């Protein structure tokens, strides 16, 4: 396995599983058909147009997040999560903002962990666990965004 410095900012492609990572038999939000996610400004006539604009742009953001995850590009994923964290909260989607902050925090943890290890990665198992956690948190973020996008059709 390459030294942490050689891997910094990238994930090993075989370390990221973007499938459903819940234990077998455990209920998954992917299986339960969650309700569309609504902005806290959904009933505010002065904010409706802005919320609709945000939702219209959310598909592009989801595609970029998915692309960064699939490309194992931690730096790009952290930037996208950071941007979404602030904007989602501003448009009344606090749950999306919180999920984006979790993604960003996990990436920072992984990076700090790798920076702190000067030699070969002797703790690869912990690294793999955090990378799997990051992939799961990113998938959860994408699902929340999809729920908000689905809610757009009902709001129109």
C-alpha positions in Angstrom: 0.0 0.0 0.0 1.5 3.4 -0.9 2.6 5.8 1.8 -0.2 8.2 3.0 1.4 11.2 1.3 1.2 9.4 -2.1 -2.5 8.8 -1.5 -3.5 12.1 0.1 -6.4 13.7 -1.6 -7.4 10.5 -3.5 -9.1 7.3 -2.4 -8.0 4.0 -3.6 -10.6 2.9 -6.1 -11.0 -0.5 -4.4 -11.6 1.1 -1.0 -14.8 2.9 -2.0 -18.0 0.9 -2.2 -20.9 3.2 -3.1 -23.5 0.5 -2.7 -25.8 0.1 0.3 -23.4 -0.5 3.2 -25.9 -1.3 5.9 -25.8 -4.7 7.5 -28.0 -7.4 5.9 -31.5 -7.3 7.4 -31.1 -3.7 8.7 -33.7 -1.3 7.3 -32.3 1.2 4.8 -33.6 4.6 4.0 -33.2 3.5 0.3 -35.8 0.8 0.8 -38.4 2.7 2.8 -39.6 5.2 0.2 -38.9 8.4 2.2 -41.1 11.5 1.7 -39.9 14.4 -0.3 -37.8 16.9 1.6 -39.2 20.4 1.9 -37.5 23.7 2.6 -38.5 25.5 5.8 -39.3 28.4 3.4 -41.7 26.3 1.3 -44.7 28.4 2.3 -42.9 31.7 2.2 -44.0 33.5 -1.0 -40.9 35.8 -0.9 -38.5 32.8 -0.8 -40.3 30.4 -3.1 -38.6 31.5 -6.3 -35.2 31.3 -4.7 -35.9 27.9 -3.3 -37.0 26.7 -6.7 -33.8 28.1 -8.2 -31.7 26.2 -5.6 -33.6 23.0 -6.3 -33.1 23.5 -10.0 -29.3 23.7 -9.4 -29.3 20.8 -7.0 -29.2 18.2 -9.7 -26.0 19.6 -11.0 -24.5 19.6 -7.5 -25.6 16.0 -7.0 -23.9 15.0 -10.3 -20.7 16.8 -9.3 -20.7 15.1 -5.9 -21.3 11.7 -7.4 -18.5 12.3 -10.0 -16.1 13.3 -7.2 -17.0 10.2 -5.2 -16.6 7.9 -8.2 -13.3 9.6 -9.2 -12.1 9.1 -5.6 -11.3 12.9 -5.5 -11.4 13.8 -1.9 -10.4 17.4 -2.4 -13.2 18.1 -4.9 -15.7 16.2 -2.8 -14.7 18.3 0.3 -15.1 21.6 -1.6 -18.5 20.5 -3.0 -19.7 19.4 0.4 -18.6 22.7 1.9 -20.4 24.7 -0.7 -23.6 22.7 -0.4 -23.5 22.9 3.4 -23.7 26.7 3.4 -26.2 27.1 0.6 -28.6 24.4 1.7 -29.0 25.9 5.1 -29.6 29.3 3.5 -32.4 27.9 1.4 -34.1 26.2 4.3 -32.7 22.7 3.9 -30.9 22.3 7.2 -30.9 18.5 7.0 -29.0 18.6 3.7 -26.6 21.2 5.2 -25.9 19.0 8.2 -25.3 15.9 6.0 -22.9 17.9 3.8 -21.0 19.0 6.9 -20.7 15.4 8.0 -19.1 14.5 4.6 -16.7 17.4 4.9 -15.8 16.5 8.5 -15.1 12.9 7.5 -12.8 14.0 4.7 -10.9 16.3 7.0 -10.5 13.4 9.6 -9.1 11.1 6.9 -6.7 13.8 5.6 -5.5 14.6 9.2 -5.1 10.9 9.9 -3.0 10.4 6.8 -0.9 13.6 7.4 -0.1 12.4 10.9 1.3 9.1 9.7 4.9 9.8 8.4 5.6 6.3 7.2 3.9 3.4 5.6 0.2 3.1 6.5 0.3 0.6 9.4 -3.3 1.3 10.2 -4.9 0.6 6.9 -8.0 -1.1 8.4 -9.0 2.1 10.3 -8.4 4.1 7.1 -10.6 1.7 5.1 -13.4 2.0 7.7 -13.3 5.8 7.5 -13.3 5.7 3.7 -16.4 3.3 3.8 -18.0 5.7 6.3 -17.3 8.6 3.9 -18.9 6.8 1.0 -21.9 6.0 3.1 -22.3 9.6 4.3 -21.9 10.8 0.8 -24.6 8.4 -0.5 -26.9 9.6 2.4 -26.3 13.2 1.3 -27.2 12.4 -2.3 -30.4 10.7 -1.1 -31.4 13.8 0.9 -30.8 15.9 -2.2 -32.9 13.6 -4.3 -35.7 13.8 -1.7 -35.5 17.6 -2.0 -35.5 17.4 -5.8 -38.5 15.1 -5.7 -40.3 17.6 -3.5 -39.8 20.3 -6.2 -42.3 18.5 -8.4 -44.9 18.6 -5.7 -44.3 22.3 -5.0 -44.6 23.4 -8.6 
